[in-house]
Amino acid sequence: MDDASEDIVQIPADFATNLKCIVCGGYLSVAPIVSGNNGKNVCGRCDFITYNKQERRNVIYEDVAKLMTFPCIFDKCTKRIPWGEVECHEKICPYHTILCPKKDCHENVLVRELVAHFTWQHKFQKSSSIVVANFDTQQPDFDSPQLLICKEKPYLVFCYKNEAFLGVGVYSIDPLEDENIKYFVALTSNNGILIKAKQKIIPFNGRIHCADCFEGKCIKKHHKYALNYKNSSPQDLHGALTTKFEVDSVKKILEADRVTFKVALSDEGRAYAGPGVAKKRKIADISGDVECDVCKTLLALPETSRKLGVSLLEGIKEQIKKCPCNSGINDILEDFDVVDIMEELRGSAGEKAQAQEQVDGVPEIKNEEEETRSNGVLEGENSVDDPVQS
């Protein structure tokens, strides 16, 4: 046995039971460790709690703990983990369990068996995409969370809606994340479509992403947004949702109180030819094969009102600045006129269509706006799998 292994102390199981967090019941194996005058200790997993002056970080314990190994917090795991490696192990442990996120279910489920659990227990909340055909923007009720499957991996979708905004967040359950997997949200009416594409997926954290926490009625003391903690408001949780739409803007732009609501995952690595191709694509190519989500969104904007158009464009301004088509959009942005931008896009697309007609020798009069709009939206829709009604 080498010197390094001799320095590591394996804590006896009966003694380790005394080294537990007063909040979550986990071992005191994750920094920072905070101790109070009452002899109670809190682990780093619960570092969201605000402490009083009688509670201080126990750096002496942390220094000693560096020489120890700890049992895994998951019951069936027999591994002993050194201090400093515990957080990483807990994320990838094959015996990692989570409490089923459905608020009417209280079963502890192995992460690797979550898909099977939803298949048998909540089959109507599991699909490849979420589509609500008659989504009422004025009603706050929404069945959340739901489970989406992409490349045989599970993702939880949380949706929150009140009178002011609609928020969507997608969270990956599998610790081995696929960076190519993104999601998009689309709101559609007979008058137009709003799309937010390439939205970031966040690792799931059971202490934060809780259905009861979203509704402001959680009583679990190891959850950050539980009712126990005045300093953590559910409004902060709602504001942290990745994708948000203002309800008033949706109703004005789509001119409807009821819309079709869709959330779907897509494999960005498969759907796109690659960054090299995208960067070389010019604006004249847009009508033929729209791969840029920024341009697709612009082409889909309704032109019912200059004021509404500018308001909507403001929301995607940062995306436009990063448009991979290299189509001169940044120059147009100096005037920041949504009508000019769409006319520039559609005009270039129309020139390509006219040139093609001359080559074919068949002169034909077409509605450029209708053709470009159709290509811009429908091709983007076809790039993902057909939805399963949820």
DRENKEGU-729831 format. One record per residue (C-alpha): residue in one letter; x, y, z. Coordinates in Angstrom, 1 decimal. Last residue first. Layout:
N
@rest:a; X:X; Y:Y; Z:Z;
...
***
This chain:
390
@rest:s; X:-49.6; Y:15.0; Z:-26.0;
@rest:q; X:-50.0; Y:14.5; Z:-29.7;
@rest:v; X:-46.8; Y:13.0; Z:-31.2;
@rest:p; X:-44.9; Y:15.5; Z:-33.3;
@rest:d; X:-43.4; Y:14.6; Z:-36.7;
@rest:d; X:-39.6; Y:14.5; Z:-36.3;
@rest:v; X:-37.6; Y:17.7; Z:-36.9;
@rest:s; X:-36.3; Y:19.3; Z:-40.0;
@rest:n; X:-39.7; Y:19.3; Z:-41.6;
@rest:e; X:-40.9; Y:22.3; Z:-39.5;
@rest:g; X:-37.9; Y:24.4; Z:-40.6;
@rest:e; X:-38.8; Y:23.6; Z:-44.2;
@rest:l; X:-42.4; Y:24.6; Z:-43.6;
@rest:v; X:-41.6; Y:28.0; Z:-42.0;
@rest:g; X:-39.1; Y:29.6; Z:-44.4;
@rest:n; X:-40.4; Y:27.8; Z:-47.5;
@rest:s; X:-44.0; Y:28.9; Z:-46.9;
@rest:r; X:-43.0; Y:32.5; Z:-46.0;
@rest:t; X:-40.9; Y:32.7; Z:-49.1;
@rest:e; X:-43.7; Y:31.5; Z:-51.4;
@rest:e; X:-46.3; Y:33.7; Z:-49.8;
@rest:e; X:-44.1; Y:36.8; Z:-49.8;
@rest:e; X:-43.0; Y:36.2; Z:-53.4;
@rest:n; X:-46.5; Y:35.8; Z:-54.8;
@rest:k; X:-45.6; Y:34.4; Z:-58.2;
@rest:i; X:-45.9; Y:35.4; Z:-61.8;
@rest:e; X:-44.4; Y:32.9; Z:-64.2;
@rest:p; X:-42.0; Y:33.1; Z:-67.2;
@rest:v; X:-41.0; Y:29.6; Z:-68.2;
@rest:g; X:-37.6; Y:29.6; Z:-69.9;
@rest:d; X:-36.1; Y:27.4; Z:-67.1;
@rest:v; X:-33.1; Y:29.8; Z:-66.8;
@rest:q; X:-35.4; Y:32.8; Z:-66.8;
@rest:e; X:-37.6; Y:31.2; Z:-64.0;
@rest:q; X:-34.5; Y:30.5; Z:-61.9;
@rest:a; X:-33.4; Y:34.1; Z:-62.1;
@rest:q; X:-36.9; Y:35.2; Z:-61.0;
@rest:a; X:-36.7; Y:32.9; Z:-57.9;
@rest:k; X:-33.3; Y:34.1; Z:-57.0;
@rest:e; X:-34.5; Y:37.7; Z:-57.2;
@rest:g; X:-37.4; Y:36.8; Z:-55.0;
@rest:a; X:-35.2; Y:35.5; Z:-52.2;
@rest:s; X:-33.2; Y:38.7; Z:-52.4;
@rest:g; X:-36.4; Y:40.8; Z:-52.1;
@rest:r; X:-37.7; Y:38.6; Z:-49.3;
@rest:l; X:-34.7; Y:39.2; Z:-47.2;
@rest:e; X:-34.4; Y:42.9; Z:-47.9;
@rest:e; X:-38.1; Y:43.4; Z:-47.5;
@rest:m; X:-37.9; Y:41.6; Z:-44.1;
@rest:i; X:-35.1; Y:43.8; Z:-42.9;
@rest:d; X:-36.8; Y:47.0; Z:-44.2;
@rest:v; X:-40.1; Y:46.1; Z:-42.4;
@rest:v; X:-38.2; Y:45.3; Z:-39.2;
@rest:d; X:-36.5; Y:48.7; Z:-39.1;
@rest:f; X:-33.4; Y:48.7; Z:-36.9;
@rest:d; X:-31.7; Y:51.5; Z:-38.8;
@rest:e; X:-28.3; Y:50.1; Z:-37.8;
@rest:l; X:-29.7; Y:46.6; Z:-38.0;
@rest:i; X:-29.5; Y:46.8; Z:-41.8;
@rest:d; X:-25.8; Y:46.6; Z:-41.6;
@rest:n; X:-25.9; Y:43.7; Z:-39.3;
@rest:i; X:-28.3; Y:41.9; Z:-41.7;
@rest:g; X:-25.7; Y:41.9; Z:-44.4;
@rest:s; X:-26.2; Y:38.2; Z:-45.3;
@rest:n; X:-23.5; Y:36.5; Z:-43.3;
@rest:c; X:-25.9; Y:33.5; Z:-43.1;
@rest:p; X:-24.7; Y:32.6; Z:-39.6;
@rest:c; X:-26.9; Y:35.2; Z:-37.9;
@rest:k; X:-25.0; Y:36.2; Z:-34.7;
@rest:k; X:-26.3; Y:39.8; Z:-34.7;
@rest:i; X:-29.8; Y:38.4; Z:-35.5;
@rest:q; X:-29.7; Y:36.3; Z:-32.3;
@rest:e; X:-28.9; Y:39.4; Z:-30.2;
@rest:k; X:-31.8; Y:41.3; Z:-31.8;
@rest:i; X:-34.3; Y:38.5; Z:-31.1;
@rest:g; X:-36.5; Y:40.3; Z:-28.6;
@rest:e; X:-36.1; Y:43.7; Z:-30.3;
@rest:l; X:-37.5; Y:42.1; Z:-33.5;
@rest:l; X:-40.8; Y:41.5; Z:-31.8;
@rest:s; X:-41.2; Y:45.2; Z:-30.7;
@rest:v; X:-40.1; Y:46.3; Z:-34.2;
@rest:g; X:-42.8; Y:44.1; Z:-35.8;
@rest:l; X:-45.4; Y:45.4; Z:-33.4;
@rest:k; X:-44.7; Y:49.0; Z:-34.3;
@rest:r; X:-44.5; Y:48.3; Z:-38.0;
@rest:s; X:-47.9; Y:46.6; Z:-37.9;
@rest:t; X:-49.5; Y:43.8; Z:-39.8;
@rest:e; X:-46.2; Y:42.6; Z:-41.3;
@rest:p; X:-46.3; Y:39.2; Z:-39.6;
@rest:l; X:-42.8; Y:37.7; Z:-38.9;
@rest:a; X:-42.2; Y:34.3; Z:-40.6;
@rest:l; X:-39.4; Y:35.5; Z:-42.8;
@rest:l; X:-37.6; Y:36.9; Z:-39.7;
@rest:t; X:-38.0; Y:33.7; Z:-37.8;
@rest:k; X:-36.6; Y:31.6; Z:-40.7;
@rest:c; X:-33.7; Y:34.0; Z:-41.0;
@rest:v; X:-32.8; Y:33.5; Z:-37.4;
@rest:d; X:-33.3; Y:29.8; Z:-37.6;
@rest:c; X:-30.7; Y:29.5; Z:-40.4;
@rest:e; X:-31.2; Y:26.4; Z:-42.5;
@rest:v; X:-33.6; Y:27.8; Z:-45.1;
@rest:d; X:-33.1; Y:25.9; Z:-48.4;
@rest:g; X:-34.3; Y:27.6; Z:-51.6;
@rest:s; X:-35.8; Y:30.8; Z:-50.3;
@rest:i; X:-32.8; Y:31.7; Z:-48.2;
@rest:d; X:-30.1; Y:31.1; Z:-50.8;
@rest:a; X:-30.0; Y:34.8; Z:-51.9;
@rest:i; X:-29.0; Y:35.7; Z:-48.3;
@rest:k; X:-25.8; Y:33.9; Z:-48.6;
@rest:r; X:-24.7; Y:30.5; Z:-47.1;
@rest:k; X:-21.0; Y:30.4; Z:-46.4;
@rest:k; X:-21.4; Y:30.5; Z:-42.7;
@rest:a; X:-24.0; Y:27.7; Z:-42.7;
@rest:v; X:-21.8; Y:25.4; Z:-44.7;
@rest:g; X:-18.8; Y:25.7; Z:-42.4;
@rest:p; X:-21.0; Y:25.4; Z:-39.3;
@rest:g; X:-22.3; Y:22.0; Z:-40.3;
@rest:a; X:-24.9; Y:20.4; Z:-42.6;
@rest:y; X:-27.6; Y:21.0; Z:-40.1;
@rest:a; X:-30.3; Y:18.6; Z:-38.8;
@rest:r; X:-27.9; Y:15.9; Z:-37.7;
@rest:g; X:-25.6; Y:17.9; Z:-35.4;
@rest:e; X:-28.6; Y:20.0; Z:-34.2;
@rest:d; X:-30.4; Y:17.0; Z:-33.0;
@rest:s; X:-33.9; Y:18.4; Z:-32.3;
@rest:l; X:-36.2; Y:18.6; Z:-29.3;
@rest:a; X:-39.8; Y:19.8; Z:-29.6;
@rest:v; X:-42.1; Y:22.2; Z:-27.9;
@rest:k; X:-45.3; Y:23.2; Z:-29.6;
@rest:f; X:-48.2; Y:25.5; Z:-28.8;
@rest:t; X:-51.0; Y:26.0; Z:-31.3;
@rest:v; X:-52.8; Y:29.2; Z:-30.5;
@rest:r; X:-55.9; Y:30.5; Z:-28.6;
@rest:d; X:-56.3; Y:34.2; Z:-27.7;
@rest:a; X:-55.5; Y:35.3; Z:-31.3;
@rest:e; X:-54.1; Y:38.2; Z:-33.2;
@rest:l; X:-50.7; Y:36.4; Z:-33.6;
@rest:i; X:-48.8; Y:39.7; Z:-33.0;
@rest:k; X:-51.2; Y:41.2; Z:-30.5;
@rest:k; X:-52.0; Y:38.0; Z:-28.6;
@rest:v; X:-48.3; Y:37.0; Z:-28.4;
@rest:s; X:-47.3; Y:40.5; Z:-27.3;
@rest:d; X:-49.8; Y:40.5; Z:-24.5;
@rest:v; X:-48.7; Y:37.0; Z:-23.3;
@rest:e; X:-45.0; Y:38.0; Z:-23.1;
@rest:f; X:-43.0; Y:34.9; Z:-24.3;
@rest:k; X:-40.2; Y:33.3; Z:-22.3;
@rest:t; X:-37.6; Y:30.6; Z:-23.0;
@rest:t; X:-34.9; Y:29.7; Z:-20.6;
@rest:l; X:-36.9; Y:29.7; Z:-17.4;
@rest:a; X:-34.9; Y:31.6; Z:-14.7;
@rest:g; X:-37.7; Y:34.2; Z:-14.3;
@rest:h; X:-40.1; Y:31.5; Z:-13.1;
@rest:l; X:-37.6; Y:30.3; Z:-10.5;
@rest:d; X:-37.0; Y:33.9; Z:-9.3;
@rest:q; X:-40.8; Y:34.3; Z:-9.1;
@rest:p; X:-40.9; Y:31.1; Z:-6.9;
@rest:s; X:-39.2; Y:33.3; Z:-4.3;
@rest:s; X:-36.1; Y:32.3; Z:-2.3;
@rest:n; X:-35.4; Y:34.7; Z:0.6;
@rest:k; X:-38.5; Y:33.6; Z:2.6;
@rest:y; X:-37.3; Y:30.0; Z:2.8;
@rest:n; X:-39.6; Y:27.4; Z:4.3;
@rest:l; X:-42.1; Y:27.7; Z:1.5;
@rest:a; X:-39.7; Y:25.7; Z:-0.7;
@rest:y; X:-37.7; Y:27.5; Z:-3.5;
@rest:k; X:-34.3; Y:26.0; Z:-2.6;
@rest:h; X:-35.6; Y:22.5; Z:-1.9;
@rest:h; X:-34.0; Y:20.7; Z:1.1;
@rest:k; X:-36.9; Y:21.8; Z:3.3;
@rest:k; X:-39.5; Y:20.0; Z:1.2;
@rest:i; X:-42.7; Y:22.0; Z:1.7;
@rest:c; X:-43.3; Y:23.0; Z:-1.9;
@rest:k; X:-46.4; Y:25.3; Z:-2.5;
@rest:g; X:-45.1; Y:28.0; Z:-4.8;
@rest:e; X:-46.4; Y:26.6; Z:-8.0;
@rest:f; X:-42.9; Y:26.2; Z:-9.5;
@rest:c; X:-41.7; Y:24.8; Z:-6.2;
@rest:d; X:-44.5; Y:22.1; Z:-6.4;
@rest:a; X:-43.4; Y:21.1; Z:-9.8;
@rest:c; X:-39.7; Y:20.8; Z:-8.7;
@rest:h; X:-36.7; Y:22.0; Z:-10.7;
@rest:i; X:-34.6; Y:23.4; Z:-7.8;
@rest:r; X:-33.6; Y:20.5; Z:-5.5;
@rest:g; X:-34.1; Y:18.0; Z:-8.3;
@rest:n; X:-31.5; Y:19.7; Z:-10.4;
@rest:f; X:-31.8; Y:18.9; Z:-14.1;
@rest:p; X:-28.9; Y:19.9; Z:-16.4;
@rest:i; X:-30.0; Y:22.9; Z:-18.6;
@rest:i; X:-31.0; Y:22.7; Z:-22.3;
@rest:k; X:-30.3; Y:25.9; Z:-24.3;
@rest:q; X:-32.8; Y:27.0; Z:-26.9;
@rest:k; X:-31.8; Y:26.6; Z:-30.6;
@rest:a; X:-35.1; Y:28.1; Z:-31.8;
@rest:k; X:-37.7; Y:30.6; Z:-30.5;
@rest:i; X:-40.5; Y:30.7; Z:-33.0;
@rest:l; X:-43.5; Y:32.9; Z:-33.3;
@rest:i; X:-46.0; Y:32.1; Z:-36.1;
@rest:g; X:-48.5; Y:34.0; Z:-38.1;
@rest:n; X:-52.2; Y:35.0; Z:-38.6;
@rest:n; X:-53.8; Y:31.6; Z:-38.6;
@rest:s; X:-52.2; Y:31.0; Z:-35.3;
@rest:t; X:-48.9; Y:29.4; Z:-34.2;
@rest:l; X:-46.7; Y:29.5; Z:-31.1;
@rest:a; X:-43.4; Y:27.6; Z:-31.6;
@rest:v; X:-40.8; Y:26.5; Z:-29.0;
@rest:f; X:-37.5; Y:25.1; Z:-30.0;
@rest:y; X:-35.1; Y:22.6; Z:-28.3;
@rest:k; X:-31.4; Y:21.8; Z:-28.5;
@rest:i; X:-29.5; Y:18.5; Z:-28.7;
@rest:n; X:-26.0; Y:18.9; Z:-30.1;
@rest:e; X:-24.5; Y:19.4; Z:-26.7;
@rest:d; X:-25.3; Y:15.8; Z:-25.8;
@rest:e; X:-25.2; Y:15.5; Z:-22.0;
@rest:l; X:-23.9; Y:12.5; Z:-20.2;
@rest:p; X:-25.6; Y:13.2; Z:-16.8;
@rest:d; X:-28.9; Y:12.0; Z:-18.3;
@rest:i; X:-31.8; Y:14.0; Z:-16.8;
@rest:s; X:-31.6; Y:17.0; Z:-19.2;
@rest:y; X:-33.8; Y:20.0; Z:-18.4;
@rest:v; X:-36.1; Y:21.9; Z:-20.7;
@rest:g; X:-37.5; Y:25.2; Z:-19.6;
@rest:v; X:-40.6; Y:27.1; Z:-20.9;
@rest:g; X:-42.1; Y:30.4; Z:-19.8;
@rest:l; X:-45.4; Y:32.0; Z:-20.8;
@rest:f; X:-45.9; Y:35.6; Z:-19.6;
@rest:a; X:-48.1; Y:38.2; Z:-17.9;
@rest:e; X:-51.4; Y:36.4; Z:-17.0;
@rest:n; X:-49.6; Y:33.3; Z:-15.7;
@rest:k; X:-47.9; Y:30.4; Z:-17.5;
@rest:y; X:-45.2; Y:28.0; Z:-16.4;
@rest:c; X:-43.9; Y:25.1; Z:-18.5;
@rest:f; X:-41.4; Y:22.5; Z:-17.3;
@rest:v; X:-40.1; Y:20.0; Z:-19.9;
@rest:l; X:-38.1; Y:17.1; Z:-18.6;
@rest:y; X:-35.6; Y:15.5; Z:-20.9;
@rest:p; X:-35.0; Y:11.7; Z:-21.2;
@rest:k; X:-32.4; Y:10.1; Z:-23.6;
@rest:e; X:-33.3; Y:7.5; Z:-26.2;
@rest:k; X:-31.9; Y:9.7; Z:-29.0;
@rest:c; X:-34.5; Y:12.3; Z:-28.0;
@rest:i; X:-37.3; Y:11.6; Z:-25.5;
@rest:l; X:-39.5; Y:14.3; Z:-24.0;
@rest:l; X:-41.1; Y:14.0; Z:-20.5;
@rest:q; X:-43.7; Y:16.4; Z:-19.2;
@rest:p; X:-43.7; Y:18.7; Z:-16.2;
@rest:s; X:-46.2; Y:20.3; Z:-16.2;
@rest:d; X:-49.9; Y:20.3; Z:-17.2;
@rest:f; X:-50.8; Y:23.9; Z:-17.8;
@rest:d; X:-53.4; Y:26.2; Z:-16.1;
@rest:p; X:-52.8; Y:30.0; Z:-16.3;
@rest:q; X:-55.6; Y:30.7; Z:-18.8;
@rest:q; X:-55.4; Y:33.7; Z:-21.1;
@rest:t; X:-53.0; Y:32.2; Z:-23.7;
@rest:d; X:-55.4; Y:29.3; Z:-24.3;
@rest:f; X:-53.7; Y:26.5; Z:-26.2;
@rest:n; X:-56.0; Y:24.8; Z:-28.6;
@rest:a; X:-53.6; Y:22.4; Z:-30.5;
@rest:v; X:-51.3; Y:21.6; Z:-27.6;
@rest:v; X:-48.2; Y:19.9; Z:-29.1;
@rest:i; X:-45.4; Y:18.5; Z:-27.0;
@rest:s; X:-42.7; Y:16.5; Z:-28.7;
@rest:s; X:-41.1; Y:13.0; Z:-28.7;
@rest:s; X:-43.6; Y:11.8; Z:-26.2;
@rest:k; X:-44.2; Y:11.1; Z:-22.5;
@rest:q; X:-46.9; Y:12.8; Z:-20.4;
@rest:f; X:-49.7; Y:10.5; Z:-21.6;
@rest:k; X:-47.7; Y:7.5; Z:-20.5;
@rest:h; X:-47.6; Y:8.6; Z:-16.9;
@rest:q; X:-47.2; Y:5.3; Z:-14.9;
@rest:w; X:-46.0; Y:2.7; Z:-17.3;
@rest:t; X:-44.1; Y:4.7; Z:-19.9;
@rest:f; X:-43.2; Y:7.4; Z:-17.4;
@rest:h; X:-41.5; Y:4.7; Z:-15.2;
@rest:a; X:-39.8; Y:3.2; Z:-18.2;
@rest:v; X:-38.4; Y:6.6; Z:-19.2;
@rest:l; X:-37.2; Y:7.2; Z:-15.6;
@rest:e; X:-35.4; Y:3.8; Z:-15.4;
@rest:r; X:-31.8; Y:5.1; Z:-15.8;
@rest:v; X:-32.6; Y:7.9; Z:-13.3;
@rest:l; X:-33.6; Y:5.3; Z:-10.7;
@rest:v; X:-37.0; Y:6.2; Z:-9.4;
@rest:n; X:-38.3; Y:7.3; Z:-6.0;
@rest:e; X:-42.1; Y:7.3; Z:-6.2;
@rest:h; X:-44.1; Y:10.3; Z:-4.9;
@rest:c; X:-46.5; Y:10.8; Z:-7.9;
@rest:d; X:-49.2; Y:13.5; Z:-8.1;
@rest:k; X:-46.7; Y:16.3; Z:-8.5;
@rest:k; X:-45.0; Y:14.5; Z:-11.4;
@rest:p; X:-41.2; Y:15.0; Z:-10.8;
@rest:c; X:-40.7; Y:11.4; Z:-9.7;
@rest:l; X:-38.3; Y:11.7; Z:-6.8;
@rest:i; X:-34.8; Y:11.1; Z:-8.2;
@rest:t; X:-32.5; Y:8.1; Z:-7.9;
@rest:h; X:-28.8; Y:7.8; Z:-8.7;
@rest:y; X:-27.9; Y:4.1; Z:-8.5;
@rest:p; X:-25.7; Y:4.2; Z:-11.7;
@rest:c; X:-23.8; Y:7.2; Z:-10.0;
@rest:i; X:-23.0; Y:9.8; Z:-12.7;
@rest:k; X:-24.2; Y:13.0; Z:-10.9;
@rest:e; X:-23.4; Y:11.7; Z:-7.4;
@rest:h; X:-19.9; Y:10.8; Z:-8.4;
@rest:c; X:-19.1; Y:14.3; Z:-9.6;
@rest:e; X:-20.4; Y:15.8; Z:-6.3;
@rest:v; X:-18.4; Y:13.3; Z:-4.2;
@rest:e; X:-15.0; Y:13.7; Z:-5.8;
@rest:g; X:-13.6; Y:16.5; Z:-3.5;
@rest:w; X:-13.7; Y:14.2; Z:-0.4;
@rest:p; X:-12.9; Y:10.7; Z:-1.4;
@rest:i; X:-15.8; Y:8.3; Z:-2.4;
@rest:r; X:-16.6; Y:4.9; Z:-1.0;
@rest:k; X:-18.6; Y:2.8; Z:-3.4;
@rest:t; X:-21.4; Y:0.5; Z:-2.2;
@rest:c; X:-24.3; Y:2.0; Z:-4.2;
@rest:k; X:-27.7; Y:0.6; Z:-3.4;
@rest:d; X:-28.7; Y:3.3; Z:-1.0;
@rest:f; X:-27.7; Y:6.5; Z:-2.9;
@rest:i; X:-25.8; Y:8.9; Z:-0.6;
@rest:c; X:-22.5; Y:7.3; Z:-1.4;
@rest:p; X:-20.4; Y:6.4; Z:1.6;
@rest:f; X:-17.5; Y:8.7; Z:2.4;
@rest:t; X:-13.7; Y:8.6; Z:2.1;
@rest:m; X:-11.5; Y:10.6; Z:4.5;
@rest:l; X:-8.3; Y:12.7; Z:4.5;
@rest:k; X:-10.0; Y:15.7; Z:2.9;
@rest:a; X:-12.5; Y:15.5; Z:5.7;
@rest:v; X:-9.9; Y:16.8; Z:8.1;
@rest:d; X:-9.5; Y:20.0; Z:6.2;
@rest:e; X:-13.3; Y:20.4; Z:5.8;
@rest:y; X:-13.8; Y:19.8; Z:9.5;
@rest:i; X:-11.3; Y:22.6; Z:10.3;
@rest:v; X:-13.0; Y:24.9; Z:7.7;
@rest:n; X:-16.3; Y:24.8; Z:9.5;
@rest:r; X:-18.1; Y:27.7; Z:7.8;
@rest:r; X:-19.9; Y:29.7; Z:10.4;
@rest:e; X:-23.4; Y:29.8; Z:12.1;
@rest:q; X:-24.1; Y:32.1; Z:15.1;
@rest:k; X:-24.2; Y:35.1; Z:12.8;
@rest:n; X:-27.2; Y:33.8; Z:10.9;
@rest:y; X:-27.2; Y:31.7; Z:7.8;
@rest:t; X:-29.0; Y:32.0; Z:4.5;
@rest:i; X:-29.7; Y:28.6; Z:2.9;
@rest:f; X:-28.8; Y:28.2; Z:-0.8;
@rest:d; X:-25.7; Y:26.1; Z:0.3;
@rest:c; X:-27.9; Y:23.0; Z:0.7;
@rest:r; X:-25.7; Y:20.7; Z:-1.3;
@rest:g; X:-22.7; Y:22.2; Z:0.6;
@rest:c; X:-23.7; Y:20.4; Z:3.8;
@rest:v; X:-25.4; Y:21.8; Z:6.9;
@rest:n; X:-24.3; Y:21.0; Z:10.5;
@rest:k; X:-26.0; Y:21.0; Z:13.8;
@rest:g; X:-24.0; Y:21.4; Z:17.1;
@rest:n; X:-26.4; Y:24.0; Z:18.5;
@rest:n; X:-23.7; Y:26.7; Z:18.1;
@rest:g; X:-24.0; Y:26.3; Z:14.3;
@rest:s; X:-21.8; Y:24.5; Z:11.7;
@rest:v; X:-21.6; Y:25.2; Z:8.0;
@rest:i; X:-19.8; Y:22.7; Z:5.6;
@rest:p; X:-18.9; Y:24.3; Z:2.3;
@rest:a; X:-18.2; Y:21.8; Z:0.8;
@rest:v; X:-19.7; Y:18.4; Z:0.0;
@rest:s; X:-19.1; Y:15.3; Z:2.2;
@rest:l; X:-21.2; Y:16.0; Z:5.2;
@rest:y; X:-23.4; Y:13.0; Z:4.3;
@rest:g; X:-26.9; Y:13.7; Z:3.1;
@rest:g; X:-29.8; Y:14.1; Z:5.4;
@rest:c; X:-31.2; Y:17.1; Z:3.4;
@rest:v; X:-31.4; Y:19.8; Z:6.1;
@rest:i; X:-29.6; Y:18.6; Z:9.2;
@rest:c; X:-26.7; Y:17.3; Z:7.0;
@rest:k; X:-25.1; Y:14.1; Z:8.1;
@rest:l; X:-21.9; Y:13.1; Z:9.9;
@rest:n; X:-23.5; Y:11.0; Z:12.7;
@rest:t; X:-24.4; Y:8.2; Z:10.2;
@rest:a; X:-20.7; Y:8.0; Z:9.3;
@rest:f; X:-19.9; Y:6.6; Z:12.7;
@rest:d; X:-22.0; Y:3.5; Z:12.1;
@rest:a; X:-20.6; Y:3.0; Z:8.6;
@rest:p; X:-16.9; Y:3.2; Z:9.7;
@rest:i; X:-15.1; Y:6.1; Z:8.1;
@rest:q; X:-12.4; Y:5.0; Z:5.7;
@rest:v; X:-9.3; Y:7.1; Z:6.4;
@rest:i; X:-7.0; Y:8.0; Z:3.5;
@rest:d; X:-3.3; Y:8.7; Z:4.5;
@rest:e; X:-2.4; Y:5.0; Z:3.8;
@rest:s; X:-3.6; Y:5.3; Z:0.3;
@rest:a; X:-1.2; Y:8.2; Z:-0.5;
@rest:d; X:1.7; Y:6.5; Z:1.2;
@rest:d; X:1.5; Y:3.4; Z:-1.0;
@rest:m; X:0.0; Y:0.0; Z:0.0;
***
